[in-house]
């Protein structure tokens, strides 16, 4: 079993290391100019313009020389991060730091854009590669500073429950939505903040179904969070009061009877979260809360978890000037 988990972990890292896996050492770029009958020299090769040229990826700027019958001029094309490195690695979000660590060792994460335009009348010798629209969106720099304070309100639109039922040898799993989470964020660094939040998760969307068990998790969380452009990664500890109310129906020829059994437990949890800022003050994210220890009788290391997908609205209470 440990070997299988290790293999799975390696696969996750590999599949999320996008620029290493998907990019080749070279790629095609289209080179044009406003000069007539011009050629371009790249490395030791000369191409008649317009030309489709295979260039090698590197963190160094690409030196190109524009040649005409009477003039020649050297340009340096800026190397920037490939969009795959910028945003595809973040599709895994939780694994993003590991993905970046894998990709940091390769030159494949750089590129010079898809099109290089050479203009002899340009006032400087540097051609700045323009990032794609999605890269500019995801490279957004938040206006946050040490001392800022935010309030927030989250609404979970999908909750996944796994509760180990106390005093039984069974567990209960279910999905649902709604209830809320609210709290305060305090920035102790420009891109790092402490979050203190309370709230409740539930599976109430389907509570009208016959024999449906109601599941609630009331909690207090304290996490430390890092801002990376539009993304926030958090980790910390929490306390949860979990409730499962199960319905049983006894049928008879006279009258049906409903029996409800309510089981509760208090747990200490590990809290892992990831969010993305979609627009100003609105985030979407995922929170994973596995229990570390069950405090209530019986006290033990029984595993529980709540996974919640949420929409969060934030309000700036204090902005450091």
Protein Blocks (a to p, Z undefined) as FASTA:
>chain_A
ZZmmmmmmmmmmmmmmmmlmmpcfbdcdddddfbehiacdehjbccdddddddddddfbd
cddddddfkbccdddddddddfklmmmmmmnommmmmmmmmmmmpcklgcebjbdcddfk
bcbfbdcddddfklmmmmpccdddehiacddddddfbdcdddddehiabdcddddeehid
ddddddfbfkbccddddddddfklmmmpghiacdddddddddddddehjbccdddddddd
dddddddddddfkbccddddddddddddddddddddfbghiacdddddddfbdfbdcddf
bdcddddddddddddfbdcZZ
